[in-house]
Amino acid sequence: MSEPNGQEPLDDLNKRLKDARNRKTAGTRGKNGAAPRSDYGPAIRVGTDLVAGVAVGVVIGWVLDRWLGTTPWLLLVFFLLGSAAGITNVMRTAMKIESDAKADRESKRNDVGKNEAP
């Protein structure tokens, strides 16, 4: 202890804690340094896409029905169109999520093969 106020042991402790945190986060980050994504984001997006498609279709149909006096036919037509658009968006999002997961699995498989000794 070279310093009389005891600062040196605290500095050493801070340095060791910082090194430990860096080692811990380095193992959980991906290749590009980004934190791993949660599964909640895509799930919320899928639900929002479906609900938004149906809601927009219903609103457009309701407004057109009130304006043109064709109640309830345009509401039904735009409900179906909105539902189809929502399901299409859900399928597109699900396919993208699956392709991203497949690419991650492939990159992990390739990384494991590179790390093994010949």
C-alpha positions in Angstrom: 0.0 0.0 0.0 1.9 3.0 -1.2 -0.8 5.5 -0.8 -1.8 6.6 2.7 -5.5 7.1 1.9 -6.0 3.5 0.6 -7.0 4.5 -3.0 -4.7 2.0 -4.6 -6.6 -1.2 -3.6 -9.8 0.4 -4.7 -8.3 1.3 -8.1 -7.1 -2.3 -8.4 -10.5 -3.7 -7.5 -12.2 -1.3 -10.0 -9.8 -2.5 -12.8 -10.5 -6.2 -12.0 -14.3 -5.6 -11.9 -14.1 -3.8 -15.3 -12.0 -6.6 -16.8 -14.5 -9.2 -15.5 -17.5 -7.3 -16.9 -15.7 -7.0 -20.3 -15.0 -10.8 -20.4 -18.6 -11.5 -19.5 -20.2 -9.3 -22.1 -17.7 -10.4 -24.8 -19.0 -13.9 -24.6 -22.7 -12.8 -25.0 -22.2 -10.5 -27.9 -22.4 -11.5 -31.5 -19.8 -11.1 -34.3 -20.7 -7.5 -35.0 -20.5 -6.5 -31.3 -24.2 -6.2 -30.9 -26.1 -7.6 -27.9 -28.2 -10.7 -28.7 -31.8 -9.9 -29.6 -34.7 -10.9 -27.5 -37.5 -13.1 -28.9 -40.1 -10.7 -27.7 -39.4 -8.1 -30.5 -40.3 -10.3 -33.4 -43.3 -11.7 -31.5 -44.6 -8.2 -30.8 -44.0 -7.2 -34.4 -46.0 -10.2 -35.7 -48.9 -9.4 -33.5 -48.8 -5.8 -34.4 -48.7 -6.5 -38.1 -51.8 -8.7 -37.9 -53.8 -6.3 -35.8 -52.8 -3.3 -37.8 -53.8 -4.9 -41.1 -57.2 -5.8 -39.8 -57.7 -2.4 -38.1 -56.8 -0.4 -41.2 -59.1 -2.5 -43.3 -62.0 -2.1 -41.0 -61.5 1.7 -40.7 -61.3 2.2 -44.4 -64.3 0.0 -45.0 -66.3 1.8 -42.3 -65.5 5.2 -43.6 -66.3 4.2 -47.2 -69.6 2.6 -46.0 -70.6 5.8 -44.2 -69.6 8.0 -47.2 -71.2 5.9 -49.9 -74.1 4.4 -47.9 -73.3 0.8 -48.7 -73.4 -0.5 -45.1 -72.0 -3.2 -44.4 -70.6 -4.4 -47.7 -67.4 -2.3 -48.0 -66.7 -3.0 -44.3 -66.8 -6.7 -45.0 -64.7 -6.4 -48.1 -62.0 -4.3 -46.5 -62.0 -6.5 -43.4 -61.1 -9.4 -45.6 -58.5 -7.3 -47.5 -57.0 -6.1 -44.2 -56.9 -9.6 -42.8 -55.2 -10.9 -46.0 -52.6 -8.0 -45.8 -52.0 -8.8 -42.1 -51.5 -12.5 -42.7 -49.2 -11.7 -45.6 -47.1 -9.4 -43.4 -47.0 -12.1 -40.6 -45.8 -14.7 -43.1 -43.2 -12.4 -44.5 -41.9 -11.6 -41.0 -41.9 -15.2 -40.0 -39.9 -16.2 -43.0 -37.4 -13.5 -42.3 -37.0 -14.5 -38.7 -36.5 -18.1 -39.8 -33.9 -17.2 -42.4 -32.0 -15.1 -39.8 -32.1 -18.0 -37.4 -30.8 -20.4 -40.1 -28.0 -18.0 -41.0 -27.1 -17.7 -37.3 -27.0 -21.5 -36.9 -24.9 -21.9 -40.0 -22.4 -19.2 -38.8 -22.1 -20.9 -35.4 -21.6 -24.3 -37.1 -18.9 -22.8 -39.3 -17.2 -21.1 -36.3 -17.2 -24.4 -34.4 -15.5 -26.1 -37.3 -12.8 -23.4 -37.6 -11.9 -23.6 -33.9 -11.2 -27.3 -34.0 -7.7 -28.5 -34.6 -7.2 -30.5 -37.8 
